[in-house]
């Protein structure tokens, strides 16, 4: 570390990093540039724009398990807002940059190699091979506002800094800085990082500042004179007047009208602006509202978006369409395309749902971190994996990805203390969780268990069945004879109460015989009466040989107790016949088993149908309806 | 819903177990008590309660 005396105010100015060549005096804001052991005063550095960044000089943190200290900052302005590049000094002597824009953080390091990549030739979506494949996601003509602390290069307020942001697979990030050359940019490569993962210490205490800031930023609408309050703690770039609807540019002190809104449409947001609440563990304030619209096949679909702000984690959105709410945050993990037209984001496969060109902002109210305009258009592509939705918004300059999570309306109501009831849900939303998904899996699991038990029972039944022939007899029948009633010898039925199958076979030719039978317990005198008809007819006609009926039959008597039995048979019929009778004890049965299988299947099938119907309705609103409109017309 | 299915499924399995054990099936017969022992030696003396199904 080198400490020098400020030539202007004599205050001590430190150069903690050996690669820092510029430092801004904390006391008089003189810009000091180091030349060997001397410093040169380049003049007073411009004032930084007040912002609500929780980071300040001296903050310490960790990245990739290496401790760093924030030693400097460059503040830059682009068309739609302000961002900070914090100069980091690592314990391993590396110098890096912590980018901070609207609660999104990146850590990058300058790469030594230079490439011939003219700024004029860069296109949105272009794939650049810089170590890893990185796509151009943002192109900006930025301008430096001011700097503070120590920096590794000379910084002048107002210098132009065309920059190109790159997003690689996962969280890979990069910036091409054309401030020194329009053709050979400085290449900074790194990644998006989570604020909490940086383990920052020594942060600004923003909790005590909002009231003071709001008061300081209350002003009158330059268009209608109505009172306007800024709630966004200087993170906002534009604000829509609640009185006249005009949109005011608040990125500088001029407060000029960005857009004069001709429409007298006034919408009262369900969640009033300024409402504060704790949602999923984070405190938010609702600072902006916009209504957007897409037109598909001549039909307008409108949805509302609420902009939430938490100074520590940045901006989030609540969106609502037909009473269906989503909590949306921008994702720094660039998804990769799946084979089926979907996207894979952090291990989850999202199916393509809809691409809507010309998503238009129709009405705005409150504050936004970009210069919002009614009539803004972009292409919105949605992918779903309920309860999540992955959305890509592409404008002329920027591609952003966000992840939404379906939220029950009641959670919105309680989180933001809304006393009035929220609009009723209609239809099924793209990422609405299916109420049948969990139920279906549980029902199918139970069904599997039931089937396994049924099969086991059937196997046990087959194994345990006697299936024993206990009597076989042959008789002759002659119509009109006096002794046609016959009895079999006595036979034993053993074991538990079980079934008895009486099989009969009659030698017939174009005739029938009806057998009146009674299985009689020789000990108790209990008779089980039943009758069976056997008929068999054959012939020929123009189609050839035909037959009807058969010469075999069987009758099942269930739940017959053990004992000594005989069978009485008394035939009737028009022609003489010879017939055989066989009695079998405890024959395994399949019919009850199949009945149970079918009956058990009804419930899962019903559940699967309801789940299918739910999904069909979900996808009916997509680019991939399961049943097309023409098919429905056919039905 | 899963509870209802569990109850229905359990009842069905109980029914299957019972039918397997008793040999129960869809069958039709008439039970007649106290059939005299003489039927064994004189089968024609018994009049079956089962009436003949008229043939077509």
Boltz contact constraints between the chains, C-beta under 6 A:
constraints:
  - contact:
      token1: [A, 439]
      token2: [B, 1]
      max_distance: 6.0
  - contact:
      token1: [A, 442]
      token2: [B, 2]
      max_distance: 6.0
  - contact:
      token1: [A, 443]
      token2: [B, 2]
      max_distance: 6.0
  - contact:
      token1: [A, 443]
      token2: [B, 5]
      max_distance: 6.0
  - contact:
      token1: [A, 446]
      token2: [B, 5]
      max_distance: 6.0
  - contact:
      token1: [A, 446]
      token2: [B, 6]
      max_distance: 6.0
  - contact:
      token1: [A, 450]
      token2: [B, 9]
      max_distance: 6.0
  - contact:
      token1: [A, 453]
      token2: [B, 13]
      max_distance: 6.0
  - contact:
      token1: [A, 454]
      token2: [B, 16]
      max_distance: 6.0
  - contact:
      token1: [A, 457]
      token2: [B, 16]
      max_distance: 6.0
  - contact:
      token1: [A, 457]
      token2: [B, 17]
      max_distance: 6.0
  - contact:
      token1: [A, 457]
      token2: [B, 20]
      max_distance: 6.0
  - contact:
      token1: [A, 461]
      token2: [B, 20]
      max_distance: 6.0
  - contact:
      token1: [A, 485]
      token2: [B, 43]
      max_distance: 6.0
  - contact:
      token1: [A, 485]
      token2: [B, 44]
      max_distance: 6.0
  - contact:
      token1: [A, 487]
      token2: [B, 40]
      max_distance: 6.0
  - contact:
      token1: [A, 487]
      token2: [B, 43]
      max_distance: 6.0
  - contact:
      token1: [A, 497]
      token2: [B, 22]
      max_distance: 6.0
  - contact:
      token1: [A, 498]
      token2: [B, 23]
      max_distance: 6.0
  - contact:
      token1: [A, 499]
      token2: [B, 23]
      max_distance: 6.0
  - contact:
      token1: [A, 512]
      token2: [B, 55]
      max_distance: 6.0
  - contact:
      token1: [A, 514]
      token2: [B, 52]
      max_distance: 6.0
  - contact:
      token1: [A, 516]
      token2: [B, 48]
      max_distance: 6.0
  - contact:
      token1: [A, 516]
      token2: [B, 50]
      max_distance: 6.0
  - contact:
      token1: [A, 518]
      token2: [B, 48]
      max_distance: 6.0
  - contact:
      token1: [A, 520]
      token2: [B, 35]
      max_distance: 6.0
  - contact:
      token1: [A, 525]
      token2: [B, 34]
      max_distance: 6.0
  - contact:
      token1: [A, 525]
      token2: [B, 35]
      max_distance: 6.0
  - contact:
      token1: [A, 526]
      token2: [B, 33]
      max_distance: 6.0
  - contact:
      token1: [A, 527]
      token2: [B, 32]
      max_distance: 6.0
  - contact:
      token1: [A, 527]
      token2: [B, 35]
      max_distance: 6.0
  - contact:
      token1: [A, 528]
      token2: [B, 29]
      max_distance: 6.0
  - contact:
      token1: [A, 528]
      token2: [B, 31]
      max_distance: 6.0
  - contact:
      token1: [A, 529]
      token2: [B, 30]
      max_distance: 6.0
  - contact:
      token1: [A, 529]
      token2: [B, 32]
      max_distance: 6.0
  - contact:
      token1: [A, 529]
      token2: [B, 48]
      max_distance: 6.0
  - contact:
      token1: [A, 529]
      token2: [B, 49]
      max_distance: 6.0
  - contact:
      token1: [A, 529]
      token2: [B, 50]
      max_distance: 6.0
  - contact:
      token1: [A, 530]
      token2: [B, 29]
      max_distance: 6.0
  - contact:
      token1: [A, 530]
      token2: [B, 50]
      max_distance: 6.0
  - contact:
      token1: [A, 531]
      token2: [B, 50]
      max_distance: 6.0
  - contact:
      token1: [A, 533]
      token2: [B, 53]
      max_distance: 6.0
  - contact:
      token1: [A, 556]
      token2: [B, 25]
      max_distance: 6.0
  - contact:
      token1: [A, 556]
      token2: [B, 27]
      max_distance: 6.0
  - contact:
      token1: [A, 557]
      token2: [B, 27]
      max_distance: 6.0
  - contact:
      token1: [A, 557]
      token2: [B, 29]
      max_distance: 6.0
  - contact:
      token1: [A, 558]
      token2: [B, 23]
      max_distance: 6.0
  - contact:
      token1: [A, 558]
      token2: [B, 24]
      max_distance: 6.0
  - contact:
      token1: [A, 558]
      token2: [B, 25]
      max_distance: 6.0
  - contact:
      token1: [A, 558]
      token2: [B, 27]
      max_distance: 6.0
  - contact:
      token1: [A, 559]
      token2: [B, 22]
      max_distance: 6.0
  - contact:
      token1: [A, 559]
      token2: [B, 24]
      max_distance: 6.0
  - contact:
      token1: [A, 568]
      token2: [B, 43]
      max_distance: 6.0
  - contact:
      token1: [A, 572]
      token2: [B, 52]
      max_distance: 6.0
  - contact:
      token1: [A, 589]
      token2: [B, 25]
      max_distance: 6.0
  - contact:
      token1: [A, 591]
      token2: [B, 25]
      max_distance: 6.0
  - contact:
      token1: [A, 592]
      token2: [B, 16]
      max_distance: 6.0
  - contact:
      token1: [A, 592]
      token2: [B, 19]
      max_distance: 6.0
  - contact:
      token1: [A, 596]
      token2: [B, 12]
      max_distance: 6.0
  - contact:
      token1: [A, 596]
      token2: [B, 16]
      max_distance: 6.0
  - contact:
      token1: [A, 599]
      token2: [B, 12]
      max_distance: 6.0
  - contact:
      token1: [A, 600]
      token2: [B, 9]
      max_distance: 6.0
  - contact:
      token1: [A, 600]
      token2: [B, 12]
      max_distance: 6.0
  - contact:
      token1: [A, 603]
      token2: [B, 5]
      max_distance: 6.0
